[in-house]
Amino acid sequence: MSNMTLAEELTWRGFVNQTTYKDITYLDDNKIVFYWGVDPSANSMTIGNLAAAMMARVFIKHGHQAVLLVGGATGMIGDPDGKAQERDLLTLEQIAANKKAISAQYNQVFGEMQFKVVDNYDWFKDIGYLEFLRAVGKHVPMRAMLGREFVQSRLGEDGAGISYAEFSYSLIQGYDFLHLFKEHGVTLQLCGADQWGNSIAGVDLIRRIAGGEAHVWSSPLVINRATGKKFGKTEDGAIWLDEAQTSVFKFYQFWINADDEGVEEYIKIYTDLDKETVDDIMQAHNEARSNRLAQKHLAYEATKLVHGEERAESVRRISEVLFGEEEYSDLTSGDFSELKNELKTVSSSVGAELAQVLVDTGLASSKGEARRFLESNAIYINGSQIPLEKREIDTHDVLNGYVVLRRGKNATALLEIK
């Protein structure tokens, strides 16, 4: 999107919520160093984190320098903002493993872009308690801390209370900004809307202690327009970038199933597609919404960004075969490896009795039920309805060592032919 300025692109993509800049076009001509970070409270980012990361990518693309923080110190306490209950403390081993995983995901998401990774544990580990109180605590008014919304809710009549550790979290994050201001020339923190208060604490510290000027830029929380709830949560929980927690196929399917009400917003946030391309996609999409063209572009681009082009191509092909018009013969051996993660997979052999195979895969509860399914033409092999006389698996059914069985429209299983 070379014809757009930074301010124009951030506005178009929906990345403007609150900022301390009086004029956001200042950043069009003045290059700065910014930071954005994630606490290692889990071993993976979610697509909520990914939205803010996409905002950071836009800043980098327009020539601003990025410092990406892994919160090894803040992760030892846990951010209380938005939490009704006290967080459970992670072990040091868990935090170390999570830090490593988050750093790896920075490399995934930011790819070949220029950025520096820092860990706030590196500067907190040698600061003594009394030193911190003198250097930081002395400059932070209690009125400001007590006025924070999460503090009010936790201390209110129905609140669960708050520990001194969590109460002090904003001091730690504020000091991060001060340290990065002094050591790396950072003058801007990027954050989600729910991090505004913690980020402003850093701006105040920089002004009070260093006499410097710093800024905050927050992006809106992404909302599911169909439900009004925070985007990225499903009945099974959050959508993770780690494929061990959300498989590549499920990640792709999440975007494919995005509602029409929000798909244009999501495609602007979660892909690098430019305005002209998005406008063309949305025009074609709105002419035939049942084809879900926008969702297909969104799913492919978001999956490619997080998991790479090869995996994105694979799950797109699988999706088109299982739910679209593509031929099962198009599936590669790599595609079947992806499918094994999603479908119940049973070892079988050429010559195996179909009725028994249906029971083994859970597509039928008994051989009697299996025969009824076969007699009513409810069973499909590799997408094709099988003839009534067929009673066993034969060599023509095998594709790259596998057979895809389906009962009705949706119940699907995989046979691995040994």
Buried (B, 14 or more C-beta within 10 A) or exposed (E): BEEBBBBBBBEBBBBBBBBBEEEBEEBBEEEBBBBBBBBBBBBBBBBBBBBBBBBBBBBBBBEBBBBBBBBBBBBBBBBBBEBEEBBEBBEEEBBBBBBEBBBBBBEBBBEEEEBEBBBBBEBBEEBEEEEBEEBBBEBBEEEEBEEBEBBEBBEEEEBEEBBEBBBBBBBBBBBBBBBBBEEBEBBBBBBBEBBBBBBBBBBBBBBBBEEBEBBBBBBBBBEBBEEEEBBBBEEEEBBBBBBEBBBBBBBBBBBBEBEBEBBBBBBBBBBBBBBEBBEEBBEEBEEEEEEBBBBBBBBBBBBBBBBBEEBBBBBBBBBBBBEEEBEBEEBBEBBBEBBEEBBBBBEBEBEBBBBBBBBBBEBBEEBEBBBEBBEEEBBBBBBEEBEEEEEBBEEEBBBEEBBBBBBEEEBBBBBBBE
